[in-house]
Amino acid sequence: MVFVSEKIKNEILEWIKVIAIALVAAFVITRFVRPTLVRGESMFPTLDENDYLVINRTAYKIGEPEHGDIIVFGTNLEQDDGKKKDLVKRVIAVEGDHIKIQDSKVYVNDKLIEEPYIHDNYTDGNIDITVPEGKVFAMGDNREDSLDSRYDQVGLIDEKDIMGEVVVRLFPFSKIGVVK
């Protein structure tokens, strides 16, 4: 009789441990990382529609956005269901940088930047601004099909609206790995 109750007690303790570990893991995951799904072709060829990504939510709590980072940020744009739309774009310029887009070329601080990641090597628009404090300028890699900082609907991105930096693609499985 004592053996059975000891066995039940041990089983209950094991279940409590498993539940506690699951709760801690869930807290850590939701606090520090966030899954997101790519909608649209604005980041092609780097990302494809329906790529499942993980973003590091703490990246900009302990650091600053850098040139080339792929970020997820909130906007005032609305989806078909009325919810606010999150966008995935690449940081091109950070606060204090002078960005100029002219003749399909992108210059940051008067230097032509190399962008081997962009689709069709074409950037539309005429931009000539200095990025103010607390803001970043971001564009999609598929410049012909990207609503980004070049357009008034998105504009410069407030650093406080950045949800995190894209770090890993989880799906499709054939492309699993770090995203750059």
ChimeraX commands (.cxc) that place a marker at each C-alpha (Angstrom):
marker #1 position 0.00,0.00,0.00 radius 0.5
marker #1 position 2.79,2.45,0.88 radius 0.5
marker #1 position 4.60,1.51,-2.36 radius 0.5
marker #1 position 1.58,2.48,-4.49 radius 0.5
marker #1 position 1.14,5.87,-2.87 radius 0.5
marker #1 position 4.89,6.57,-3.20 radius 0.5
marker #1 position 4.65,5.67,-6.90 radius 0.5
marker #1 position 1.65,7.99,-7.36 radius 0.5
marker #1 position 3.47,10.75,-5.48 radius 0.5
marker #1 position 6.51,10.41,-7.77 radius 0.5
marker #1 position 4.26,10.44,-10.86 radius 0.5
marker #1 position 2.54,13.62,-9.68 radius 0.5
marker #1 position 5.92,15.27,-9.01 radius 0.5
marker #1 position 7.10,14.34,-12.53 radius 0.5
marker #1 position 3.96,15.87,-14.06 radius 0.5
marker #1 position 4.47,19.05,-12.01 radius 0.5
marker #1 position 8.07,19.27,-13.26 radius 0.5
marker #1 position 7.00,18.79,-16.89 radius 0.5
marker #1 position 4.28,21.44,-16.60 radius 0.5
marker #1 position 6.66,23.87,-14.87 radius 0.5
marker #1 position 9.32,23.39,-17.55 radius 0.5
marker #1 position 6.70,23.88,-20.29 radius 0.5
marker #1 position 5.47,27.10,-18.67 radius 0.5
marker #1 position 9.02,28.46,-18.31 radius 0.5
marker #1 position 9.82,27.52,-21.92 radius 0.5
marker #1 position 6.62,29.18,-23.15 radius 0.5
marker #1 position 7.44,32.35,-21.20 radius 0.5
marker #1 position 10.98,32.48,-22.58 radius 0.5
marker #1 position 9.86,31.83,-26.15 radius 0.5
marker #1 position 7.08,34.44,-26.12 radius 0.5
marker #1 position 9.26,36.99,-24.36 radius 0.5
marker #1 position 12.38,36.73,-26.48 radius 0.5
marker #1 position 11.38,35.29,-29.85 radius 0.5
marker #1 position 8.32,35.60,-32.05 radius 0.5
marker #1 position 7.24,33.56,-35.04 radius 0.5
marker #1 position 6.02,35.39,-38.15 radius 0.5
marker #1 position 4.81,34.40,-41.59 radius 0.5
marker #1 position 5.89,36.21,-44.76 radius 0.5
marker #1 position 2.99,37.55,-46.84 radius 0.5
marker #1 position 3.78,38.90,-50.28 radius 0.5
marker #1 position 6.86,39.07,-52.48 radius 0.5
marker #1 position 8.49,42.28,-51.24 radius 0.5
marker #1 position 11.55,40.49,-49.83 radius 0.5
marker #1 position 12.12,38.16,-52.81 radius 0.5
marker #1 position 14.66,36.61,-53.47 radius 0.5
marker #1 position 15.80,36.59,-49.82 radius 0.5
marker #1 position 12.40,35.52,-48.50 radius 0.5
marker #1 position 9.43,33.93,-50.25 radius 0.5
marker #1 position 5.74,34.14,-49.50 radius 0.5
marker #1 position 4.75,31.74,-46.70 radius 0.5
marker #1 position 8.27,31.48,-45.28 radius 0.5
marker #1 position 7.93,30.91,-41.54 radius 0.5
marker #1 position 10.41,33.07,-39.64 radius 0.5
marker #1 position 11.58,33.51,-36.07 radius 0.5
marker #1 position 12.45,37.02,-34.94 radius 0.5
marker #1 position 14.64,38.02,-32.02 radius 0.5
marker #1 position 12.48,40.38,-29.96 radius 0.5
marker #1 position 15.38,41.49,-27.74 radius 0.5
marker #1 position 17.80,42.47,-30.53 radius 0.5
marker #1 position 17.03,46.19,-30.31 radius 0.5
marker #1 position 16.41,46.34,-26.58 radius 0.5
marker #1 position 20.13,45.69,-26.10 radius 0.5
marker #1 position 21.43,47.04,-29.42 radius 0.5
marker #1 position 20.64,49.31,-32.34 radius 0.5
marker #1 position 19.43,48.44,-35.84 radius 0.5
marker #1 position 22.31,48.10,-38.30 radius 0.5
marker #1 position 22.65,48.36,-42.06 radius 0.5
marker #1 position 21.47,45.15,-43.69 radius 0.5
marker #1 position 19.40,43.85,-40.75 radius 0.5
marker #1 position 16.09,42.29,-41.78 radius 0.5
marker #1 position 13.44,43.58,-39.40 radius 0.5
marker #1 position 9.75,43.13,-38.64 radius 0.5
marker #1 position 7.87,46.27,-37.66 radius 0.5
marker #1 position 4.33,47.40,-37.02 radius 0.5
marker #1 position 2.55,49.89,-39.27 radius 0.5
marker #1 position -0.73,51.75,-39.48 radius 0.5
marker #1 position -1.57,49.89,-42.70 radius 0.5
marker #1 position -4.60,47.64,-42.44 radius 0.5
marker #1 position -5.04,44.08,-43.64 radius 0.5
marker #1 position -8.29,42.91,-45.25 radius 0.5
marker #1 position -9.55,41.81,-41.83 radius 0.5
marker #1 position -8.94,45.29,-40.34 radius 0.5
marker #1 position -5.93,44.28,-38.24 radius 0.5
marker #1 position -2.74,46.33,-38.40 radius 0.5
marker #1 position -0.15,44.99,-40.84 radius 0.5
marker #1 position 3.39,44.04,-39.84 radius 0.5
marker #1 position 6.05,44.38,-42.54 radius 0.5
marker #1 position 9.37,42.62,-43.12 radius 0.5
marker #1 position 12.07,44.84,-44.70 radius 0.5
marker #1 position 15.84,45.36,-44.79 radius 0.5
marker #1 position 17.46,48.30,-42.95 radius 0.5
marker #1 position 19.24,50.50,-45.49 radius 0.5
marker #1 position 20.00,53.57,-43.38 radius 0.5
marker #1 position 19.98,54.35,-39.65 radius 0.5
marker #1 position 19.72,57.59,-37.70 radius 0.5
marker #1 position 22.17,60.21,-38.88 radius 0.5
marker #1 position 22.73,58.55,-42.27 radius 0.5
marker #1 position 22.18,60.55,-45.45 radius 0.5
marker #1 position 20.35,58.37,-47.99 radius 0.5
marker #1 position 20.01,59.24,-51.62 radius 0.5
marker #1 position 18.27,57.22,-54.32 radius 0.5
marker #1 position 18.96,58.50,-57.79 radius 0.5
marker #1 position 19.05,56.82,-61.22 radius 0.5
marker #1 position 18.16,53.47,-59.59 radius 0.5
marker #1 position 21.24,53.60,-57.36 radius 0.5
marker #1 position 21.25,53.80,-53.56 radius 0.5
marker #1 position 23.82,55.92,-51.75 radius 0.5
marker #1 position 24.30,56.03,-47.99 radius 0.5
marker #1 position 26.54,58.81,-46.74 radius 0.5
marker #1 position 27.55,59.53,-50.35 radius 0.5
marker #1 position 28.78,55.96,-50.94 radius 0.5
marker #1 position 27.09,53.67,-53.45 radius 0.5
marker #1 position 26.04,50.61,-51.49 radius 0.5
marker #1 position 26.40,47.12,-52.89 radius 0.5
marker #1 position 23.15,45.21,-52.71 radius 0.5
marker #1 position 23.68,41.69,-54.05 radius 0.5
marker #1 position 20.43,40.61,-52.38 radius 0.5
marker #1 position 18.02,42.77,-54.42 radius 0.5
marker #1 position 15.81,41.46,-57.21 radius 0.5
marker #1 position 16.47,42.82,-60.72 radius 0.5
marker #1 position 19.08,45.32,-59.44 radius 0.5
marker #1 position 16.54,48.13,-59.73 radius 0.5
marker #1 position 15.44,50.71,-57.15 radius 0.5
marker #1 position 12.66,53.11,-58.05 radius 0.5
marker #1 position 12.26,56.53,-56.46 radius 0.5
marker #1 position 14.11,59.75,-55.86 radius 0.5
marker #1 position 15.02,60.12,-52.20 radius 0.5
marker #1 position 17.43,62.59,-50.63 radius 0.5
marker #1 position 17.09,62.73,-46.84 radius 0.5
marker #1 position 19.00,62.43,-43.59 radius 0.5
marker #1 position 17.47,59.86,-41.26 radius 0.5
marker #1 position 16.44,61.58,-38.01 radius 0.5
marker #1 position 17.15,60.31,-34.51 radius 0.5
marker #1 position 15.14,57.26,-33.49 radius 0.5
marker #1 position 14.25,56.30,-37.08 radius 0.5
marker #1 position 15.45,53.87,-39.75 radius 0.5
marker #1 position 14.98,53.73,-43.51 radius 0.5
marker #1 position 14.09,50.24,-44.76 radius 0.5
marker #1 position 13.25,48.73,-48.14 radius 0.5
marker #1 position 12.24,45.34,-49.47 radius 0.5
marker #1 position 14.69,43.33,-51.55 radius 0.5
marker #1 position 12.15,43.19,-54.39 radius 0.5
marker #1 position 12.10,46.95,-54.91 radius 0.5
marker #1 position 9.53,46.84,-57.70 radius 0.5
marker #1 position 6.97,45.15,-55.42 radius 0.5
marker #1 position 7.71,46.65,-52.01 radius 0.5
marker #1 position 5.75,49.19,-50.00 radius 0.5
marker #1 position 8.53,50.60,-47.82 radius 0.5
marker #1 position 10.23,53.76,-46.53 radius 0.5
marker #1 position 10.24,55.28,-50.02 radius 0.5
marker #1 position 6.48,55.76,-49.79 radius 0.5
marker #1 position 4.42,58.00,-47.51 radius 0.5
marker #1 position 2.17,55.10,-46.42 radius 0.5
marker #1 position 5.16,53.58,-44.57 radius 0.5
marker #1 position 7.80,56.31,-44.40 radius 0.5
marker #1 position 10.67,56.26,-41.97 radius 0.5
marker #1 position 10.29,53.59,-39.32 radius 0.5
marker #1 position 10.25,54.58,-35.69 radius 0.5
marker #1 position 12.64,52.32,-33.77 radius 0.5
marker #1 position 9.95,51.76,-31.13 radius 0.5
marker #1 position 7.76,50.11,-33.82 radius 0.5
marker #1 position 10.42,47.51,-34.63 radius 0.5
marker #1 position 9.34,44.18,-33.17 radius 0.5
marker #1 position 12.65,42.47,-33.77 radius 0.5
marker #1 position 15.28,41.18,-36.14 radius 0.5
marker #1 position 14.66,38.17,-38.37 radius 0.5
marker #1 position 17.16,35.47,-37.43 radius 0.5
marker #1 position 15.96,32.08,-38.65 radius 0.5
marker #1 position 13.72,30.64,-41.36 radius 0.5
marker #1 position 11.97,27.50,-40.06 radius 0.5
marker #1 position 9.86,26.69,-43.10 radius 0.5
marker #1 position 10.07,25.50,-45.81 radius 0.5
marker #1 position 12.31,22.81,-44.37 radius 0.5
marker #1 position 14.49,22.83,-47.50 radius 0.5
marker #1 position 15.51,26.42,-46.67 radius 0.5
marker #1 position 15.80,26.14,-42.89 radius 0.5
marker #1 position 18.57,28.29,-41.43 radius 0.5
marker #1 position 19.89,31.75,-40.61 radius 0.5
marker #1 position 18.51,34.61,-42.73 radius 0.5
marker #1 position 20.79,37.40,-43.97 radius 0.5
marker link #1:1,2 radius 0.2
marker link #1:2,3 radius 0.2
marker link #1:3,4 radius 0.2
marker link #1:4,5 radius 0.2
marker link #1:5,6 radius 0.2
marker link #1:6,7 radius 0.2
marker link #1:7,8 radius 0.2
marker link #1:8,9 radius 0.2
marker link #1:9,10 radius 0.2
marker link #1:10,11 radius 0.2
marker link #1:11,12 radius 0.2
marker link #1:12,13 radius 0.2
marker link #1:13,14 radius 0.2
marker link #1:14,15 radius 0.2
marker link #1:15,16 radius 0.2
marker link #1:16,17 radius 0.2
marker link #1:17,18 radius 0.2
marker link #1:18,19 radius 0.2
marker link #1:19,20 radius 0.2
marker link #1:20,21 radius 0.2
marker link #1:21,22 radius 0.2
marker link #1:22,23 radius 0.2
marker link #1:23,24 radius 0.2
marker link #1:24,25 radius 0.2
marker link #1:25,26 radius 0.2
marker link #1:26,27 radius 0.2
marker link #1:27,28 radius 0.2
marker link #1:28,29 radius 0.2
marker link #1:29,30 radius 0.2
marker link #1:30,31 radius 0.2
marker link #1:31,32 radius 0.2
marker link #1:32,33 radius 0.2
marker link #1:33,34 radius 0.2
marker link #1:34,35 radius 0.2
marker link #1:35,36 radius 0.2
marker link #1:36,37 radius 0.2
marker link #1:37,38 radius 0.2
marker link #1:38,39 radius 0.2
marker link #1:39,40 radius 0.2
marker link #1:40,41 radius 0.2
marker link #1:41,42 radius 0.2
marker link #1:42,43 radius 0.2
marker link #1:43,44 radius 0.2
marker link #1:44,45 radius 0.2
marker link #1:45,46 radius 0.2
marker link #1:46,47 radius 0.2
marker link #1:47,48 radius 0.2
marker link #1:48,49 radius 0.2
marker link #1:49,50 radius 0.2
marker link #1:50,51 radius 0.2
marker link #1:51,52 radius 0.2
marker link #1:52,53 radius 0.2
marker link #1:53,54 radius 0.2
marker link #1:54,55 radius 0.2
marker link #1:55,56 radius 0.2
marker link #1:56,57 radius 0.2
marker link #1:57,58 radius 0.2
marker link #1:58,59 radius 0.2
marker link #1:59,60 radius 0.2
marker link #1:60,61 radius 0.2
marker link #1:61,62 radius 0.2
marker link #1:62,63 radius 0.2
marker link #1:63,64 radius 0.2
marker link #1:64,65 radius 0.2
marker link #1:65,66 radius 0.2
marker link #1:66,67 radius 0.2
marker link #1:67,68 radius 0.2
marker link #1:68,69 radius 0.2
marker link #1:69,70 radius 0.2
marker link #1:70,71 radius 0.2
marker link #1:71,72 radius 0.2
marker link #1:72,73 radius 0.2
marker link #1:73,74 radius 0.2
marker link #1:74,75 radius 0.2
marker link #1:75,76 radius 0.2
marker link #1:76,77 radius 0.2
marker link #1:77,78 radius 0.2
marker link #1:78,79 radius 0.2
marker link #1:79,80 radius 0.2
marker link #1:80,81 radius 0.2
marker link #1:81,82 radius 0.2
marker link #1:82,83 radius 0.2
marker link #1:83,84 radius 0.2
marker link #1:84,85 radius 0.2
marker link #1:85,86 radius 0.2
marker link #1:86,87 radius 0.2
marker link #1:87,88 radius 0.2
marker link #1:88,89 radius 0.2
marker link #1:89,90 radius 0.2
marker link #1:90,91 radius 0.2
marker link #1:91,92 radius 0.2
marker link #1:92,93 radius 0.2
marker link #1:93,94 radius 0.2
marker link #1:94,95 radius 0.2
marker link #1:95,96 radius 0.2
marker link #1:96,97 radius 0.2
marker link #1:97,98 radius 0.2
marker link #1:98,99 radius 0.2
marker link #1:99,100 radius 0.2
marker link #1:100,101 radius 0.2
marker link #1:101,102 radius 0.2
marker link #1:102,103 radius 0.2
marker link #1:103,104 radius 0.2
marker link #1:104,105 radius 0.2
marker link #1:105,106 radius 0.2
marker link #1:106,107 radius 0.2
marker link #1:107,108 radius 0.2
marker link #1:108,109 radius 0.2
marker link #1:109,110 radius 0.2
marker link #1:110,111 radius 0.2
marker link #1:111,112 radius 0.2
marker link #1:112,113 radius 0.2
marker link #1:113,114 radius 0.2
marker link #1:114,115 radius 0.2
marker link #1:115,116 radius 0.2
marker link #1:116,117 radius 0.2
marker link #1:117,118 radius 0.2
marker link #1:118,119 radius 0.2
marker link #1:119,120 radius 0.2
marker link #1:120,121 radius 0.2
marker link #1:121,122 radius 0.2
marker link #1:122,123 radius 0.2
marker link #1:123,124 radius 0.2
marker link #1:124,125 radius 0.2
marker link #1:125,126 radius 0.2
marker link #1:126,127 radius 0.2
marker link #1:127,128 radius 0.2
marker link #1:128,129 radius 0.2
marker link #1:129,130 radius 0.2
marker link #1:130,131 radius 0.2
marker link #1:131,132 radius 0.2
marker link #1:132,133 radius 0.2
marker link #1:133,134 radius 0.2
marker link #1:134,135 radius 0.2
marker link #1:135,136 radius 0.2
marker link #1:136,137 radius 0.2
marker link #1:137,138 radius 0.2
marker link #1:138,139 radius 0.2
marker link #1:139,140 radius 0.2
marker link #1:140,141 radius 0.2
marker link #1:141,142 radius 0.2
marker link #1:142,143 radius 0.2
marker link #1:143,144 radius 0.2
marker link #1:144,145 radius 0.2
marker link #1:145,146 radius 0.2
marker link #1:146,147 radius 0.2
marker link #1:147,148 radius 0.2
marker link #1:148,149 radius 0.2
marker link #1:149,150 radius 0.2
marker link #1:150,151 radius 0.2
marker link #1:151,152 radius 0.2
marker link #1:152,153 radius 0.2
marker link #1:153,154 radius 0.2
marker link #1:154,155 radius 0.2
marker link #1:155,156 radius 0.2
marker link #1:156,157 radius 0.2
marker link #1:157,158 radius 0.2
marker link #1:158,159 radius 0.2
marker link #1:159,160 radius 0.2
marker link #1:160,161 radius 0.2
marker link #1:161,162 radius 0.2
marker link #1:162,163 radius 0.2
marker link #1:163,164 radius 0.2
marker link #1:164,165 radius 0.2
marker link #1:165,166 radius 0.2
marker link #1:166,167 radius 0.2
marker link #1:167,168 radius 0.2
marker link #1:168,169 radius 0.2
marker link #1:169,170 radius 0.2
marker link #1:170,171 radius 0.2
marker link #1:171,172 radius 0.2
marker link #1:172,173 radius 0.2
marker link #1:173,174 radius 0.2
marker link #1:174,175 radius 0.2
marker link #1:175,176 radius 0.2
marker link #1:176,177 radius 0.2
marker link #1:177,178 radius 0.2
marker link #1:178,179 radius 0.2
marker link #1:179,180 radius 0.2
view
